[in-house]
Amino acid sequence: MKLLADILLRAQDARRHIVLPEGDDSRIAQGAALAVERGVADVTLLGAPDAVAARLAEAGSGESDRLRILDPAATPFSEELAMLFHHLRRGKGVTPDEAERTARLPHVHAALMVRAGYADGTVGGAVLSTAQIVRTALQVIGPAPGSRLVSSYFLMMFCDRADGRNHGCIFSDAGLVIDPDAEQLAQIALDSASSYTSLTGKAARVAMLSFSTHGSASHSLSEKVSEATRLARQRAPKLLIDGELQFDAALLPEVAQRKAPDSPIAGNANVFIFPNLDAGNIGYKIAQRLGGAIAIGPVLQGLAQPANDLSRGCSAEDVFHMIALTALQAASHSTTQPQPVRQGAALP
């Protein structure tokens, strides 16, 4: 798949340092080993060193200059990161002793490494829940300057069909925001369009999905999507966006010609915004499990630095792909966001 190949090549050029907090999971170890072998990132695995080393050995790999194992309870910067966590959370009543204990948790330690500049991004969630990964990212890394909302997307890649069309696209939000209102839905659309362009270098064509197309049904749910479309257009007048649209009218030009002949995206959407998490999550899993799509995500957008979630049903290949995508995010952040002191620092 051309888009995936391009992502891997660009990740190789970026060569960022990604930290994974679940190093004693076999899928994480295999994905990390593959990422280092393919040169898409330098990787640090957190966990009990013996257990992580055993998982790497099972994957036919071992520790190297590019693939390190760290015990989060005893890293060279444990004290510094505990102090940082206390500084970030003392306003919420966290004591120095509590900060020290919490900073030793692998997923918290990973996020603190990113915040402090010891790593460029983090990926977790093969074992931990989305709530744990996202809550830690919000508490430690925080939203990007000016960000109105942290949401997520899946990068969906389909085998080329007979028509030769590129079927790499974004589904959002399929992993985080449960029931967005019109304002939030508009923001998800804008952030997803920006994510698509950043990943692919191509213009986004955004479809705001519903069970209705341009008023074919009248209901408060479809009206929310229409209002979100209006708000998004108001904030980004040059963005190609339309809604509300049924999925077939967003994807297929021949259907769009019948259902929405004046649509500016004309059945050629590459960013699909679902009205709520029910629809998005069900939709991406159907596309993945029945349609054979590669689904990379959920990728978080709206954070100051990359911190991404994995499905607990992920494979080692999913981990590998997420490491590559996180490396690309980190490369993009380095040109658009203020940098921590140790951004891109060598592995400790």
Secondary structure per residue as TSV (DSSP state, phi and psi in degrees):
chain	resnum	aa	ss	phi	psi
A	1	M	-	360.0	124.1
A	2	K	H	-59.6	-43.8
A	3	L	H	-62.5	-44.3
A	4	L	H	-64.4	-42.7
A	5	A	H	-60.6	-39.5
A	6	D	H	-66.0	-41.1
A	7	I	H	-60.9	-43.9
A	8	L	H	-65.4	-40.1
A	9	L	H	-64.9	-43.1
A	10	R	H	-68.5	-33.4
A	11	A	H	-65.9	-38.0
A	12	Q	H	-61.0	-40.8
A	13	D	H	-66.9	-37.1
A	14	A	H	-73.8	-40.9
A	15	R	-	42.4	62.6
A	16	R	E	-88.9	170.1
A	17	H	E	-104.7	116.4
A	18	I	E	-114.8	135.8
A	19	V	E	-110.2	134.7
A	20	L	E	-119.3	121.3
A	21	P	S	-81.8	-8.0
A	22	E	-	-112.1	51.4
A	23	G	T	-64.8	-18.7
A	24	D	T	-89.1	7.8
A	25	D	S	-92.1	132.9
A	26	S	H	-62.8	-35.3
A	27	R	H	-66.8	-39.1
A	28	I	H	-64.4	-46.3
A	29	A	H	-62.2	-43.6
A	30	Q	H	-64.9	-44.1
A	31	G	H	-63.7	-39.7
A	32	A	H	-65.5	-43.9
A	33	A	H	-61.1	-40.9
A	34	L	H	-66.4	-39.8
A	35	A	H	-61.9	-41.0
A	36	V	H	-71.1	-42.0
A	37	E	H	-59.7	-40.8
A	38	R	T	-83.6	-5.7
A	39	G	T	74.6	24.1
A	40	V	S	-87.3	-14.6
A	41	A	E	-169.0	157.4
A	42	D	E	-89.3	144.0
A	43	V	E	-132.3	138.1
A	44	T	E	-114.2	129.1
A	45	L	E	-105.0	127.7
A	46	L	E	-98.6	144.0
A	47	G	S	150.7	179.6
A	48	A	-	-62.2	120.6
A	49	P	H	-52.4	-43.3
A	50	D	H	-63.5	-42.4
A	51	A	H	-66.9	-42.0
A	52	V	H	-66.7	-42.5
A	53	A	H	-60.5	-37.9
A	54	A	H	-64.6	-40.8
A	55	R	H	-66.2	-39.4
A	56	L	H	-64.1	-41.0
A	57	A	H	-61.3	-40.4
A	58	E	H	-61.4	-30.0
A	59	A	T	-85.7	2.2
A	60	G	T	76.3	28.0
A	61	S	-	-136.1	-179.8
A	62	G	-	-162.5	177.5
A	63	E	-	-67.1	145.3
A	64	S	-	-153.7	-175.8
A	65	D	S	-62.4	-27.6
A	66	R	S	-100.4	-10.8
A	67	L	E	-134.8	102.9
A	68	R	E	-111.6	153.7
A	69	I	E	-114.1	130.8
A	70	L	E	-130.0	138.7
A	71	D	-	-86.4	114.3
A	72	P	T	-63.8	-14.1
A	73	A	T	-84.0	-10.2
A	74	A	S	-152.5	51.6
A	75	T	-	-83.9	164.1
A	76	P	T	-62.0	-15.7
A	77	F	T	-123.7	23.4
A	78	S	H	-57.6	-45.8
A	79	E	H	-63.3	-42.4
A	80	E	H	-61.4	-43.5
A	81	L	H	-70.8	-33.7
A	82	A	H	-63.7	-41.0
A	83	M	H	-65.1	-39.1
A	84	L	H	-63.4	-44.2
A	85	F	H	-63.8	-39.8
A	86	H	H	-62.2	-42.1
A	87	H	H	-60.6	-41.1
A	88	L	H	-72.1	-31.5
A	89	R	H	-116.5	2.9
A	90	R	G	-64.3	-29.0
A	91	G	G	-65.5	-17.4
A	92	K	G	-98.2	10.9
A	93	G	T	90.0	9.4
A	94	V	-	-75.2	125.3
A	95	T	-	-85.0	164.6
A	96	P	H	-57.4	-40.4
A	97	D	H	-65.5	-42.0
A	98	E	H	-64.4	-39.7
A	99	A	H	-63.2	-40.8
A	100	E	H	-63.0	-43.8
A	101	R	H	-66.1	-44.9
A	102	T	H	-66.7	-37.2
A	103	A	H	-66.6	-15.9
A	104	R	T	-82.7	-15.2
A	105	L	S	-63.8	131.3
A	106	P	H	-55.2	-43.2
A	107	H	H	-71.6	-30.6
A	108	V	H	-73.3	-42.9
A	109	H	H	-58.7	-41.3
A	110	A	H	-62.2	-46.6
A	111	A	H	-63.7	-38.1
A	112	L	H	-66.3	-36.3
A	113	M	H	-60.0	-40.6
A	114	V	H	-67.7	-46.6
A	115	R	H	-60.0	-38.8
A	116	A	H	-83.4	-9.5
A	117	G	T	92.8	10.4
A	118	Y	S	-82.0	-10.7
A	119	A	-	-149.7	160.8
A	120	D	S	-95.2	-17.0
A	121	G	E	-171.9	164.8
A	122	T	E	-136.7	149.9
A	123	V	E	-134.6	127.1
A	124	G	E	-151.6	174.4
A	125	G	-	119.2	1.0
A	126	A	S	-67.1	-31.4
A	127	V	S	-115.2	-45.9
A	128	L	S	-75.0	158.3
A	129	S	-	-78.6	159.9
A	130	T	H	-56.8	-39.7
A	131	A	H	-59.1	-42.6
A	132	Q	H	-65.9	-43.6
A	133	I	H	-66.9	-46.9
A	134	V	H	-70.4	-42.8
A	135	R	H	-59.1	-43.6
A	136	T	H	-66.2	-41.2
A	137	A	I	-60.6	-42.4
A	138	L	I	-67.6	-41.1
A	139	Q	I	-71.9	-37.5
A	140	V	I	-98.7	-50.3
A	141	I	I	-85.7	-43.4
A	142	G	-	81.6	166.8
A	143	P	B	-72.1	156.0
A	144	A	-	-66.5	151.5
A	145	P	T	-54.0	127.8
A	146	G	T	80.9	-1.4
A	147	S	-	-69.4	133.4
A	148	R	-	-91.7	-18.9
A	149	L	-	-163.9	141.1
A	150	V	-	-100.0	122.9
A	151	S	E	-133.8	-169.8
A	152	S	E	-144.4	165.1
A	153	Y	E	-147.5	161.7
A	154	F	E	-112.4	131.7
A	155	L	E	-85.1	116.5
A	156	M	E	-107.4	128.0
A	157	M	E	-127.6	124.9
A	158	F	-	-110.4	149.2
A	159	C	-	-61.0	141.9
A	160	D	-	-59.9	135.4
A	161	R	-	-91.2	176.9
A	162	A	T	-60.9	-25.9
A	163	D	T	-77.4	-6.9
A	164	G	-	76.1	6.4
A	165	R	-	-75.6	147.6
A	166	N	-	-76.6	120.0
A	167	H	-	-110.6	35.2
A	168	G	E	-86.9	125.8
A	169	C	E	-152.3	173.7
A	170	I	E	-114.0	135.3
A	171	F	E	-110.1	127.0
A	172	S	E	-150.0	150.2
A	173	D	S	-88.3	124.0
A	174	A	S	-112.6	11.0
A	175	G	S	-144.8	-6.3
A	176	L	S	-138.7	-63.2
A	177	V	-	-81.1	116.0
A	178	I	S	-71.7	-52.8
A	179	D	S	-139.9	74.9
A	180	P	-	-65.6	142.0
A	181	D	-	-81.5	-177.9
A	182	A	H	-61.0	-40.4
A	183	E	H	-62.6	-46.7
A	184	Q	H	-66.9	-39.2
A	185	L	H	-63.3	-39.0
A	186	A	H	-62.2	-42.4
A	187	Q	H	-66.6	-39.6
A	188	I	H	-59.7	-41.4
A	189	A	H	-62.5	-45.6
A	190	L	H	-65.8	-44.0
A	191	D	H	-67.0	-37.8
A	192	S	H	-68.1	-38.1
A	193	A	H	-61.6	-43.0
A	194	S	H	-65.1	-40.6
A	195	S	H	-62.9	-42.8
A	196	Y	H	-61.3	-46.5
A	197	T	H	-65.1	-38.9
A	198	S	H	-63.9	-38.5
A	199	L	H	-74.4	-39.8
A	200	T	H	-108.3	-20.1
A	201	G	S	76.6	9.5
A	202	K	S	-113.0	159.4
A	203	A	-	-69.7	138.7
A	204	A	-	-82.0	142.5
A	205	R	E	-125.4	106.7
A	206	V	E	-100.1	128.3
A	207	A	E	-110.9	124.4
A	208	M	E	-92.7	107.8
A	209	L	E	-86.2	148.4
A	210	S	-	-158.8	180.0
A	211	F	S	-86.6	1.3
A	212	S	-	-124.0	149.2
A	213	T	S	-121.0	115.1
A	214	H	T	49.1	47.1
A	215	G	T	84.1	14.1
A	216	S	S	-65.2	-23.2
A	217	A	S	-131.0	148.1
A	218	S	-	-113.6	114.6
A	219	H	-	-162.2	154.2
A	220	S	H	-61.2	-29.6
A	221	L	H	-68.6	-43.7
A	222	S	H	-72.5	-30.7
A	223	E	H	-66.6	-32.9
A	224	K	H	-60.7	-41.8
A	225	V	H	-66.7	-41.5
A	226	S	H	-60.5	-43.2
A	227	E	H	-65.3	-40.4
A	228	A	H	-62.0	-38.5
A	229	T	H	-62.8	-43.7
A	230	R	H	-60.9	-44.2
A	231	L	H	-64.5	-41.9
A	232	A	H	-64.2	-41.5
A	233	R	H	-62.9	-37.4
A	234	Q	H	-63.7	-39.3
A	235	R	H	-81.4	-27.9
A	236	A	-	-136.7	77.4
A	237	P	T	-59.6	-25.6
A	238	K	T	-88.2	-7.6
A	239	L	S	-73.1	135.3
A	240	L	E	-79.9	106.3
A	241	I	E	-146.6	144.0
A	242	D	E	-148.2	151.9
A	243	G	E	174.5	160.3
A	244	E	E	-82.4	147.0
A	245	L	E	-135.4	140.7
A	246	Q	-	-74.7	156.5
A	247	F	H	-59.7	-40.0
A	248	D	H	-66.7	-34.2
A	249	A	H	-72.7	-21.4
A	250	A	H	-83.7	-28.1
A	251	L	H	-99.4	-35.3
A	252	L	-	-113.0	116.5
A	253	P	H	-56.4	-36.9
A	254	E	H	-67.6	-33.7
A	255	V	H	-75.2	-40.9
A	256	A	H	-59.3	-37.3
A	257	Q	H	-61.7	-33.4
A	258	R	H	-83.7	-43.7
A	259	K	H	-89.3	-32.1
A	260	A	-	-144.6	66.7
A	261	P	T	-61.8	-20.6
A	262	D	T	-99.2	9.6
A	263	S	-	-65.3	131.3
A	264	P	S	-70.5	-18.0
A	265	I	S	-97.9	-13.6
A	266	A	T	49.2	42.2
A	267	G	T	75.1	20.9
A	268	N	-	-123.1	37.1
A	269	A	-	-66.9	146.4
A	270	N	S	-125.1	-4.0
A	271	V	E	-127.6	117.8
A	272	F	E	-112.2	117.3
A	273	I	E	-102.9	116.6
A	274	F	-	-86.8	149.2
A	275	P	S	-72.4	-21.3
A	276	N	S	-160.7	174.5
A	277	L	H	-69.9	-32.3
A	278	D	H	-52.8	-55.6
A	279	A	H	-64.1	-44.9
A	280	G	H	-65.6	-45.7
A	281	N	H	-68.1	-42.9
A	282	I	H	-64.1	-42.5
A	283	G	H	-61.9	-44.8
A	284	Y	H	-70.3	-34.5
A	285	K	H	-70.5	-34.9
A	286	I	H	-64.6	-45.7
A	287	A	H	-61.9	-37.1
A	288	Q	H	-74.8	-49.2
A	289	R	H	-84.9	-32.3
A	290	L	T	-100.8	-35.5
A	291	G	T	-89.7	-7.5
A	292	G	-	74.5	18.5
A	293	A	-	-74.0	147.0
A	294	I	E	-82.4	126.4
A	295	A	E	-118.0	114.0
A	296	I	E	-104.8	117.1
A	297	G	E	154.2	-173.8
A	298	P	E	-73.9	131.2
A	299	V	E	-94.1	126.4
A	300	L	E	-83.9	138.9
A	301	Q	E	-128.6	145.6
A	302	G	S	103.4	0.5
A	303	L	B	-91.1	158.6
A	304	A	S	-69.1	-31.7
A	305	Q	S	-143.6	158.3
A	306	P	-	-68.1	128.6
A	307	A	E	-146.5	111.6
A	308	N	E	-119.5	154.4
A	309	D	E	-101.5	155.1
A	310	L	-	-120.8	150.9
A	311	S	-	-72.2	141.8
A	312	R	T	-68.2	-11.1
A	313	G	T	-94.1	16.6
A	314	C	-	-69.9	159.8
A	315	S	-	-106.4	171.1
A	316	A	H	-60.3	-36.4
A	317	E	H	-65.3	-38.5
A	318	D	H	-59.9	-42.0
A	319	V	H	-61.9	-46.2
A	320	F	H	-57.3	-47.6
A	321	H	H	-63.4	-39.7
A	322	M	H	-67.8	-35.6
A	323	I	H	-60.7	-44.8
A	324	A	H	-62.3	-45.1
A	325	L	H	-66.2	-38.0
A	326	T	H	-65.3	-37.0
A	327	A	H	-61.6	-40.7
A	328	L	H	-65.7	-42.1
A	329	Q	H	-56.8	-44.4
A	330	A	H	-63.0	-39.4
A	331	A	H	-64.1	-38.9
A	332	S	H	-68.0	-41.9
A	333	H	H	-61.3	-34.4
A	334	S	H	-66.9	-17.2
A	335	T	H	-102.1	-8.5
A	336	T	H	-123.0	-15.0
A	337	Q	S	-121.2	152.9
A	338	P	-	-58.4	141.3
A	339	Q	-	-100.9	142.4
A	340	P	-	-67.7	165.3
A	341	V	T	-59.7	-37.9
A	342	R	T	-104.7	25.0
A	343	Q	T	-54.0	126.5
A	344	G	T	76.0	12.8
A	345	A	-	-62.3	154.6
A	346	A	-	-64.1	155.8
A	347	L	-	-60.4	137.1
A	348	P	-	-68.9	360.0
